[in-house]
């Protein structure tokens, strides 16, 4: 079944351009010019990926991205202007998976869409939490991260939703515990080399991940800031 992509943009020409590019590649596309149209469409059928313009007339694409992320692990690609570096960083911190900058080529957009769909591994809106695959599980402080299923459970066996970027960040830490990892290295692991120059966005991701995974009382922080260098994951990691 072909993925369904919902595109939000208040510019009809851009909507048409994106629609044609995606449909030519076999995607099912729904377009929306307002947040109200987006929510109405999203409530009618599962959506595999959202493309959101941040500069909407009288609305905040960032707020929509935040609400989507609070409800689902669905893939989110944000669209920004050339001067929108702050919006890009905020979008990533709120849970977007990737971005494109206007003006963009259809080929660039398609490459990012395919990349996000691969990383989100079939998550859709409304949220469909994948069950653990059990092929590769790592444990730290009784937390369990299922690598194959992109699934995290806390010591009480309760699922903890992670965005794609948060999962890749945690996976990077558990792959290299007690090692100093630079922001540049983490950014490359999370999003790829094309994100060079936005390494400060990693700080926001780390802050979000810290709020979701906490060590036992009296233990040191799980993620230690190495001033001027990067971060270190301090827990002992076991492969189950």
C-alpha positions in Angstrom: 0.0 0.0 0.0 1.5 3.3 -1.0 2.3 5.9 1.7 -0.1 8.8 2.2 1.4 12.2 2.6 -0.4 15.3 3.8 1.0 18.6 2.6 0.1 21.9 4.3 1.0 25.1 2.5 -1.1 28.3 1.9 0.5 28.9 -1.4 -1.5 27.1 -4.1 1.3 27.0 -6.6 3.7 25.3 -4.2 0.9 22.9 -3.2 0.4 21.9 -6.8 4.2 21.5 -7.4 4.6 19.2 -4.4 1.5 17.3 -5.2 2.6 16.6 -8.7 6.1 15.6 -7.7 4.9 13.2 -5.0 2.1 11.6 -7.1 4.5 11.1 -10.0 6.6 8.9 -7.6 3.6 6.8 -6.6 2.7 8.5 -3.3 -0.9 9.2 -2.3 -1.1 13.0 -1.6 -3.6 15.1 0.4 -3.3 18.9 0.4 -4.4 21.4 2.9 -4.2 25.3 2.9 -5.0 25.7 6.6 -4.6 23.9 9.9 -8.3 23.2 10.1 -8.1 21.5 6.7 -5.1 19.5 7.8 -6.8 18.2 11.0 -10.0 17.4 9.2 -8.2 15.4 6.6 -5.9 13.6 9.2 -9.0 12.5 11.1 -10.4 10.7 8.1 -7.5 8.3 7.3 -4.0 7.3 8.5 -1.2 9.7 7.3 2.3 8.4 6.9 4.1 11.7 6.6 3.3 15.4 6.9 5.0 18.2 5.0 4.4 21.5 6.8 5.1 25.0 5.7 6.1 27.0 8.8 5.2 30.4 7.4 1.4 30.2 7.2 -1.0 33.1 7.0 -2.2 33.7 10.6 -1.2 30.2 11.8 1.9 28.6 13.3 3.3 25.6 11.5 5.5 25.0 14.5 2.5 24.7 16.8 1.0 22.2 14.3 4.2 20.2 14.3 4.3 20.2 18.1 0.7 18.9 18.3 1.4 16.2 15.8 4.4 15.0 17.6 2.6 14.9 20.9 0.1 12.5 19.3 2.2 10.3 17.1 5.6 9.3 15.9 4.6 10.1 12.3 7.3 11.5 10.0 7.3 15.3 9.8 9.2 17.4 7.2 9.1 21.1 7.7 9.5 23.8 4.9 11.2 27.0 5.8 12.5 30.1 4.1 16.2 30.8 3.6 16.3 33.1 6.6 14.4 30.8 8.9 17.3 29.2 10.7 15.7 29.8 14.1 12.5 28.1 12.9 14.5 25.2 11.6 16.1 24.6 14.9 12.8 25.1 16.8 11.1 22.7 14.4 13.8 20.0 15.1 13.5 20.5 18.8 9.7 20.1 18.6 10.1 16.8 16.9 10.3 17.4 13.1 12.4 14.8 11.3 13.8 16.8 8.5 13.5 20.1 6.6 13.7 21.6 3.2 14.4 25.3 2.4 12.6 27.3 -0.1 13.1 27.4 -3.0 13.7 23.6 -3.2 13.9 21.1 -6.1 11.4 18.3 -6.4 14.3 15.8 -6.3 15.6 17.2 -3.0 12.1 17.0 -1.5 11.6 13.4 -2.7 15.0 12.4 -1.3 14.1 13.8 2.2 10.6 12.3 2.1 12.0 8.8 1.3 14.7 9.2 4.0 12.1 10.1 6.7 9.8 7.3 5.7 12.6 4.8 6.0 13.5 6.2 9.4 10.0 6.3 10.8 9.5 2.7 9.8 5.8 2.9 9.1 4.6 5.1 12.0 1.5 7.0 11.0 -1.0 9.5 12.4 -3.0 8.7 14.4 -0.2 7.1 16.4 0.5 3.5 15.8 3.1 2.3 18.3 5.1 -0.6 17.0 5.4 -3.7 19.2 9.0 -4.7 20.1 10.6 -6.9 17.5 12.9 -8.4 20.1 15.8 -9.0 17.7 18.3 -6.6 19.3 17.5 -5.1 22.7 19.9 -3.0 24.9 19.4 -2.3 28.6 20.5 0.4 30.9 19.3 0.9 34.4 16.4 -1.5 33.6 15.3 0.7 30.6 15.0 -1.4 27.5 15.6 -0.1 24.0 14.5 -2.4 21.1 16.6 -1.4 18.2 14.6 -3.3 15.6 11.3 -1.9 16.6 12.5 1.6 17.6 10.7 1.0 20.9 11.7 2.1 24.4 10.2 0.9 27.7 10.9 2.3 31.2 11.8 0.2 34.3 8.0 -0.2 34.9 7.6 -1.8 31.4 5.7 1.2 30.2 6.3 2.4 26.6 8.0 5.7 26.2 7.3 7.4 22.8 10.4 8.6 20.9 10.6 10.7 17.8 12.9 9.4 15.0 15.6 11.9 16.0 15.3 11.0 19.7 15.6 7.3 18.9 18.6 7.8 16.7 20.3 9.9 19.4 19.6 7.3 22.1 20.8 4.5 19.8 24.0 6.5 19.2 24.6 6.8 23.0 23.9 3.1 23.7 26.2 2.1 20.8 29.1 4.0 22.5 28.6 4.3 26.3 31.1 6.1 28.4 32.7 7.7 25.3 32.7 11.4 24.5 30.6 12.0 21.3 30.8 15.3 19.6 27.8 17.3 18.4 29.0 16.9 14.8 29.2 13.1 15.2 25.7 12.9 16.8 24.3 15.1 14.1 25.7 12.9 11.4 24.2 9.8 13.0 20.8 11.4 13.5 20.3 13.3 10.2 23.3 12.9 7.9 26.0 15.2 6.7 23.7 17.6 4.9 22.8 19.0 8.3 26.3 20.3 8.9 26.2 23.8 10.5 23.1 23.1 12.7 24.9 21.2 15.4 23.3 23.3 18.2 20.1 21.6 17.3 21.5 18.5 19.0 21.4 20.4 22.3 17.6 20.6 22.1 17.3 16.9 21.3 19.5 16.0 24.2 17.3 18.2 26.5 14.2 16.4 25.3 15.8 13.0 25.7 16.9 13.8 29.2 13.4 14.6 30.2 12.2 11.2 28.9 14.9 9.0 30.4 16.0 9.5 34.0 18.5 7.5 36.1 17.6 6.0 39.5 17.6 8.4 42.4 21.2 9.2 43.6 22.7 8.1 40.3 24.6 10.5 38.0 22.9 12.0 34.9 22.5 9.5 32.1 23.8 12.1 29.6 26.7 14.2 30.8 27.6 17.4 29.0 31.3 17.6 28.1 31.9 21.3 27.9 33.2 22.4 24.6 33.3 18.8 23.3 29.9 17.1 23.2 28.1 14.5 25.4 28.7 11.2 27.1 26.3 8.5 28.0 27.3 7.4 31.5 25.2 4.2 32.0 26.5 0.7 31.6 24.8 -0.8 28.6 24.0 -4.5 28.2 22.9 -6.3 25.1 20.1 -8.8 25.8 
